[in-house]
Amino acid sequence: MKLICHPISPYARKAMILARLSGIALDEVQPENNGANGYMAGDNPLGKIPALEWQPGQFLFDSPVICEYLDSLSDAPILPAAGHMRFTQLWQHALGDGLSDAVYNYRMETVRPPELHWDEMIGRHETAIRNAVMTLEKISPWLGEDWTFGNIAIVCGLDYAGYRAEHFNWKKAAPNLAEWHWQKMQTIVWQQTNAYAEAI
Ligand SMILES: N[C@@H](CCC(=O)N[C@@H](CS)C(=O)NCC(=O)O)C(=O)O
């Protein structure tokens, strides 16, 4: 299967981690980025990555759907099939993605020429980044030692925050979370998919 991806994208990186954990060999293809036009590979009508070619010529998106699909192919899926734990994992995954969304939106606002900056909107995204990190700090004892469906998104969101919202210094703001994250940095899948070497 072909995964249109780039490890700098926290959404694409989740799928790259899950595939490695599930023992699924993907053909990872990095598309051209056409700036404000997005990724015009024709694989995702929304011009976004990741996209997974799950049937010849047919692409699955967005990243939570891709992750759930890859996990369903595993002999030992990590997302519980039902019940309270399933929704806890999906909630954690959404919180991690929400952090990535806030960082991504912050980046999109601040990458514009200075005269087009909208300070209120920048502040709104910074608040979401801070609140997401502080929520994660509170729940850090329950994020799990092993990789889970939820914490994959959280790790990808935190690394992306370290890269694109470096000034916020989430590790200083959330020391317990940083300690938990450090354990994930020691794993092979984290190292194989880390594209932010100099930023972390
Ligand atoms: N909700 C989507 C978000 C995907 C997304 O925004 N990807 C970014 C890369 S980090 C992208 O492709 N941006 C190009 C664009 O929107 O122009 C998902 O989870 O897959």
The ligand as an SDF file (V2000), in Angstrom:
LIG
                    3D

 20 19  0  0  0  0  0  0  0  0999 V2000
   -7.3830   16.4850    9.6380 N   0  0  0  0  0  0  0  0  0  0  0  0
   -6.3730   16.1290    8.6680 C   0  0  0  0  0  0  0  0  0  0  0  0
   -5.2790   17.2020    8.6610 C   0  0  0  0  0  0  0  0  0  0  0  0
   -4.2360   16.9410    7.5750 C   0  0  0  0  0  0  0  0  0  0  0  0
   -3.3890   18.1850    7.3250 C   0  0  0  0  0  0  0  0  0  0  0  0
   -3.7870   19.3280    7.6240 O   0  0  0  0  0  0  0  0  0  0  0  0
   -2.1930   17.9700    6.7670 N   0  0  0  0  0  0  0  0  0  0  0  0
   -1.3420   19.1010    6.4220 C   0  0  0  0  0  0  0  0  0  0  0  0
    0.1260   18.7310    6.6370 C   0  0  0  0  0  0  0  0  0  0  0  0
    0.5500   18.8410    8.3440 S   0  0  0  0  0  0  0  0  0  0  0  0
   -1.4970   19.4070    4.9630 C   0  0  0  0  0  0  0  0  0  0  0  0
   -1.5550   18.5100    4.1730 O   0  0  0  0  0  0  0  0  0  0  0  0
   -1.5260   20.6970    4.6120 N   0  0  0  0  0  0  0  0  0  0  0  0
   -1.5530   21.1400    3.2450 C   0  0  0  0  0  0  0  0  0  0  0  0
   -2.6390   22.1380    3.0410 C   0  0  0  0  0  0  0  0  0  0  0  0
   -3.6520   22.1180    3.7700 O   0  0  0  0  0  0  0  0  0  0  0  0
   -2.4740   22.9390    2.1530 O   0  0  0  0  0  0  0  0  0  0  0  0
   -5.8030   14.7590    9.0300 C   0  0  0  0  0  0  0  0  0  0  0  0
   -5.8740   14.3870   10.2060 O   0  0  0  0  0  0  0  0  0  0  0  0
   -5.3390   14.0360    8.1310 O   0  0  0  0  0  0  0  0  0  0  0  0
  1  2  1  0
  2  3  1  0
  2 18  1  0
  3  4  1  0
  4  5  1  0
  5  6  2  0
  5  7  1  0
  7  8  1  0
  8  9  1  0
  8 11  1  0
  9 10  1  0
 11 12  2  0
 11 13  1  0
 13 14  1  0
 14 15  1  0
 15 16  2  0
 15 17  1  0
 18 19  2  0
 18 20  1  0
M  END
$$$$
